[in-house]
Every structure is written in C-alpha cells, then in structure tokens.
Amino acid sequence: MSITVVKNNSGSFYQSGPISFSSIRNNFSETYSGQVRISDYRRNTNRYEANPVVPDSTENENISTGNNLRIGGFRNSIKRYFAIQSGEDNNNYWGGSNTDPSAPPGLRLGRVDENLRGIDWSGGGYYGRDGQAGPDQTNSNVSRNIQKIIYITGTCGSRNPSRAAAQLAPGTTGAYGQPVEAHNVTIYVQGSILGASGEPSGGGGGAGLRVVGTSNCKVIMDGGRIYGGGGAGATGGKGANGPEGLCWSKLPFSTSACGGCPEGGGGVYYTYQGVQTFYPNEEWCYDSGECCHLAGGCSGGKDSVCNYWCIETTFVRYGSYASLYPGSTPAGGDGGVGGYGQGYNYSRTNGSPGTKGQGSTCPDLMGIQTFGADGLPGGDGGDWGEYGGNGGGRPGPAIFGTNYSVYNVNSSNIKGLYNAGDFNG
C-alpha cells in the first residue's frame, strides 16, 4: 500500500522569500495578468464552494477571512492537495480475510484510522487534523473545501464481497471520531478498482468503489477501470425421486430324494405394471419333456407372481417367490455447486455437476432396482458486473453511494451499476 500526498504540485507556496501580490494572483486565481485586489483573496470557508479562490485548509488558517488580511498570512499556503495511490491495496494487507466481516476495504480514502488506513492530507497522523482521533474533526481537511485530487494508479481489490475495493466514507469514525462530510474530492482512475467474487452458491459480487457522505465529489475515468464482482452461480436443482422399486422374497426350496429336474434353466415369470418378465434362477426348472412336467399357477391382480415347479409321481422339486411388494423410493441426486463469480480474489468458474440419483433397495436384495434422477448442475459464475447463472447471485456495483458524479464512462472501463442511487445493497 502506498499513498503519497503532495501539496500543490511541488509543495507549499512561499516557504521562504518575498511574497508579491502578482504571485498570489498567479497561484490562487491561476491567471497571469490583470489587476490584483487583495480583498479577493480572503480565505473562503464555505464548505460547499466547489472552486474557492483561496480554499480553507489547515495550511491556510493564517489567511484571514475578514478585512484584516495580511500578506504574511500566505506563508506556506496551498491551493489544493494531490494524493497518488500506487501498488496493490487489498483486504489482506491489514490482516483481513474473506470470512471476516470487519475486514477493511482494499483502500480507505477517508480520515486516517489507528492503523494509518486513510489519507493524511496535512500529515498529522491518527491524532492529527485528518485523523479519526483528531481534536477537531469537523475542521479536518476532509470536511473543508480545499480541493482534494486522488489518483488511483495501482490496483485496489477486495477479497470480501461485503467490503468495497475502495471506499470514501468519512462518516466512519474511530472511538473518538465525529461524523463529517468530505467536500471537493475528485478521484482520477488510472489503475484498477476491482470488487470481490460472489461466493458459491448464489452469493452476490462485491462493490468496486463506495462513496458516501460527500458533496462535490467526482469520479473521472482516466484510462483505468472500476469493476463490480460477478455474482456466483446458483446451486443446481435436486433431482426428482424415482418410482418405487419392485421386491420379492424367496420361499424355501424343497426336493425329494429321487433325483431332480434336468439342469439348464429355470426361473419365475412375474407381471409388474402390466409387463410380464422372466426372472432366471437355476433353482427353478422348466418342462423339458423328460423328467419333469411343468405345473403351477398365478394369483393376484395386476402386480402378481406366477410360481412354477417341476413335479413327478415320485418326487417334487419346487421353488417359489412370494407376492411382489414395493421397494424403497430412490432419492434424486443433489444439485451441483454454483461457480465463483469473476472478481479480484477469484476467477470465474463454471458450476459443478449434480450427484447421481440413488437406487432403490430391497430387504432381501431381490427385485428390480429403480433410480432417482441425477441432480442438476450448478450455475456458472457471472463475469465482471454480471449475474450468476441459473438465477444466481447479483453482481456487485462498480460504484455506489450518494452525491457523486462519474465522467468518461464506456462499456470497457466500468462494469456494473455506477450511478448514485442505482444500487441499494
């Protein structure tokens, strides 16, 4: 994480040497000709003034707001601040994680907290004028009308979809803080602000930039990108249960002592749901015209079993099945897990297949097995700023909050909602 703050373009004005009226005109009116009226260069303390000639700031407190204007009050004065972000800023930089709801955003753009997260415009630290524990936060540079220009040149990313990748929310305070607004902040996006992935199954994507508690805030796309995280794919539907299986129980097998039926094939015919089927079993014999005569009969209605056996005058060899009864109802398979949405922390993935449907069972392990339907596959994760498949998670907004304007937008530099009020969380 790296944020460098620069006063003016190269430092405070008049750090040494003489101060001329024409130089005050040049530096504060930013014109280089014309008459100078010193009364035009009083410090303007109207917080809602978008373009003050002499802005209100910590460094300009010696410049009078009334008639007692002294030229010496312009010593070490400034016109505006610049802050340049570079490198990589994400939740994990400060020990945050995907599962920690208190994890900070990738880049905090408000007042400085106890871990020095934020932008310290005047260099006073946590207890300074721009710190959350400062002595007079309502007069911090965040809340004054000094123009604050922020350049995002590196990457800001979030690993937690409940936390934005970058956040300008000065109202979020520490133990000693007071809620204040941020005035006259302009953010130039030259790098990347990337929301977190939506997490399986069906989780929403994370926001890119959050802006709240501001006035005169501008977001200017300047060759960079702000992307909301893609929503995760939804869990696949559960497979339908299958029909009941068919079971039967084997009755005792008997024979006389005089030999037996010829080998070669026996079995039982049964009828189930109107279809007759032969179930082979070598313990049953059929009428070969030699040893045995085929005998038997059927009983029952639509679903019944016909028992056949071999008989001869001197012996009986027979086997039998009891009446049919239903087996278990096989459960359908579970739906597959939805894929990750595209985000800073994960690349988009496809949903996984559902599990196979289960088979029916019989207590005696004899019968016809039926199967439940396979579970449906999970939905594919959404791309940047897109919904997850199969009715999955919503995409994260590129930008959300209140009181800001966005400029130079096209389909490639912003993905997701970005107008104030479009996204309600």
HUZI-V999846 format. One record per residue. N is the residue number from 1. SS is DSSP state (~ for helix, > for strand, _ for the rest). PSI is psi in degrees with one decimal (999 if undefined). Layout:
n	ss	psi
N	SS	PSI
N	SS	PSI
//
This chain:
n	ss	psi
1	_	132.5
2	>	118.9
3	>	121.0
4	>	126.8
5	>	131.1
6	>	132.6
7	>	130.4
8	_	-138.9
9	_	-22.1
10	_	11.6
11	_	178.1
12	_	151.5
13	>	149.2
14	_	48.0
15	_	-24.7
16	_	168.1
17	_	178.6
18	_	160.0
19	_	118.7
20	_	156.5
21	~	-39.5
22	~	-34.5
23	~	-33.2
24	~	-42.6
25	~	-47.1
26	~	-43.2
27	~	-34.9
28	~	-38.7
29	~	-17.8
30	_	38.3
31	_	159.2
32	_	19.7
33	_	164.5
34	_	163.7
35	_	145.3
36	_	121.7
37	_	113.3
38	~	-25.2
39	~	-17.9
40	~	-5.1
41	~	31.4
42	_	151.2
43	_	128.1
44	_	118.9
45	_	9.5
46	_	111.3
47	_	-21.5
48	_	7.6
49	_	119.4
50	_	-29.5
51	_	68.0
52	_	142.1
53	_	-54.3
54	_	104.0
55	_	163.8
56	_	126.1
57	_	168.8
58	~	-44.1
59	~	-20.6
60	~	12.5
61	_	-18.1
62	_	-6.9
63	_	125.2
64	_	150.0
65	_	-4.0
66	_	-147.0
67	_	-12.8
68	_	48.6
69	_	125.7
70	_	137.7
71	~	-27.2
72	~	-19.3
73	~	-13.8
74	~	-0.5
75	_	130.3
76	_	28.5
77	>	167.9
78	_	159.0
79	_	-40.2
80	>	164.8
81	>	151.9
82	>	137.0
83	>	129.9
84	>	117.0
85	>	138.5
86	>	167.4
87	_	-151.2
88	>	125.6
89	>	120.8
90	_	173.0
91	~	-41.2
92	~	-13.6
93	~	-35.4
94	~	21.6
95	_	9.8
96	_	169.7
97	_	171.3
98	_	-26.9
99	_	3.7
100	_	106.8
101	_	-17.1
102	_	3.2
103	_	136.9
104	_	166.8
105	_	168.9
106	_	-42.1
107	>	123.0
108	>	126.7
109	_	2.6
110	_	-150.4
111	_	155.9
112	>	130.0
113	_	-174.9
114	_	-20.3
115	_	14.2
116	_	25.7
117	_	129.2
118	_	-171.1
119	_	120.4
120	_	86.4
121	_	-42.9
122	_	-1.8
123	_	25.6
124	_	-6.0
125	_	-165.4
126	_	-35.5
127	_	5.8
128	_	-171.3
129	_	-27.0
130	_	13.6
131	>	155.7
132	_	-16.8
133	_	19.0
134	_	157.8
135	_	-24.9
136	_	77.7
137	~	-24.2
138	~	-13.5
139	~	25.9
140	_	161.7
141	_	-23.9
142	_	-41.8
143	_	-10.7
144	_	173.9
145	_	2.5
146	_	131.8
147	>	130.8
148	>	108.5
149	>	123.5
150	>	127.6
151	>	119.7
152	>	105.5
153	_	-17.5
154	_	-138.8
155	>	131.1
156	>	124.7
157	>	153.3
158	_	142.5
159	_	4.5
160	_	115.1
161	_	-12.7
162	_	0.3
163	_	132.2
164	_	156.3
165	_	-30.7
166	>	148.6
167	>	125.4
168	>	97.2
169	>	74.9
170	_	-19.6
171	_	-14.3
172	_	115.0
173	_	165.8
174	_	-166.6
175	_	-30.2
176	_	10.5
177	_	161.5
178	_	141.7
179	_	131.0
180	_	161.7
181	_	159.3
182	>	129.4
183	>	143.7
184	_	52.7
185	>	129.4
186	>	127.5
187	>	117.2
188	>	122.4
189	>	103.8
190	_	-17.1
191	_	-136.6
192	>	135.9
193	>	111.7
194	>	121.2
195	_	166.0
196	_	156.5
197	_	144.7
198	_	136.6
199	_	141.8
200	_	148.2
201	_	127.5
202	_	12.2
203	_	147.8
204	_	151.3
205	_	160.9
206	_	161.2
207	_	153.1
208	_	-70.2
209	>	131.1
210	>	128.7
211	>	114.5
212	>	158.4
213	_	46.0
214	>	165.5
215	>	149.8
216	_	43.8
217	>	133.9
218	>	141.3
219	>	117.9
220	>	117.9
221	>	122.5
222	_	54.2
223	_	-3.6
224	_	-160.8
225	>	146.4
226	>	116.8
227	>	131.4
228	_	147.2
229	_	146.8
230	_	147.3
231	_	150.0
232	_	152.3
233	_	149.3
234	_	156.4
235	_	138.9
236	_	155.1
237	_	149.0
238	_	140.5
239	_	150.1
240	_	148.2
241	_	147.6
242	_	173.2
243	_	160.7
244	>	142.4
245	>	173.9
246	>	128.6
247	>	157.0
248	_	160.3
249	_	142.9
250	>	129.4
251	_	166.7
252	_	149.2
253	_	134.9
254	>	158.9
255	_	157.5
256	_	179.5
257	_	7.1
258	_	25.5
259	_	-103.8
260	_	177.6
261	_	156.4
262	_	149.3
263	_	164.0
264	_	-1.3
265	_	125.9
266	_	-177.9
267	>	-163.8
268	>	138.6
269	>	136.2
270	>	158.2
271	>	126.6
272	>	124.3
273	_	41.8
274	_	2.5
275	>	128.5
276	>	133.4
277	>	146.8
278	>	123.3
279	>	108.2
280	>	144.4
281	_	125.1
282	_	-10.7
283	_	-10.6
284	_	141.2
285	_	165.2
286	_	169.3
287	_	103.2
288	_	-6.1
289	_	4.4
290	_	-86.7
291	_	-38.4
292	_	154.3
293	>	133.9
294	>	130.0
295	>	166.1
296	>	-167.7
297	>	169.5
298	>	154.9
299	_	161.6
300	_	-177.6
301	_	-127.7
302	_	-46.8
303	_	101.9
304	>	169.6
305	>	139.7
306	>	122.1
307	>	129.2
308	>	146.8
309	>	162.7
310	>	137.7
311	>	153.8
312	>	162.6
313	_	-28.5
314	_	-9.3
315	>	162.2
316	>	129.4
317	>	119.5
318	>	161.0
319	_	164.0
320	_	154.2
321	>	145.5
322	_	175.4
323	_	149.8
324	_	150.9
325	>	155.3
326	>	144.7
327	>	-168.2
328	>	160.0
329	>	115.8
330	_	133.6
331	_	147.6
332	_	160.5
333	_	159.9
334	_	148.2
335	_	151.8
336	_	159.3
337	_	137.5
338	_	156.2
339	_	161.3
340	_	143.7
341	_	161.8
342	_	133.5
343	_	-178.1
344	_	-37.8
345	_	-22.7
346	_	146.4
347	_	154.7
348	_	139.0
349	_	156.4
350	_	157.4
351	_	155.2
352	_	155.9
353	_	155.8
354	_	166.1
355	_	160.6
356	_	148.2
357	_	151.2
358	_	159.9
359	>	152.3
360	_	160.9
361	_	154.5
362	_	142.4
363	_	-38.4
364	_	10.6
365	_	28.6
366	_	125.2
367	>	-165.2
368	>	126.9
369	_	134.4
370	_	164.5
371	>	144.5
372	_	160.4
373	_	149.0
374	_	147.8
375	_	151.4
376	_	151.7
377	_	151.9
378	_	156.8
379	_	150.6
380	_	147.5
381	_	150.4
382	_	152.4
383	_	-179.9
384	_	127.1
385	_	19.7
386	_	155.4
387	_	152.3
388	_	153.2
389	_	160.4
390	_	37.3
391	_	36.0
392	_	-156.0
393	_	151.1
394	_	154.2
395	_	154.1
396	_	149.8
397	_	150.6
398	_	-47.9
399	>	139.9
400	>	160.3
401	>	-141.6
402	_	154.9
403	_	54.4
404	>	161.6
405	>	148.6
406	>	138.5
407	>	153.2
408	_	41.5
409	_	138.9
410	_	178.5
411	_	-14.6
412	_	-22.4
413	_	-13.2
414	>	129.4
415	>	116.7
416	_	170.6
417	_	147.6
418	_	-12.3
419	_	143.4
420	_	133.7
421	_	-8.3
422	_	-26.0
423	_	127.8
424	_	12.6
425	_	999
//
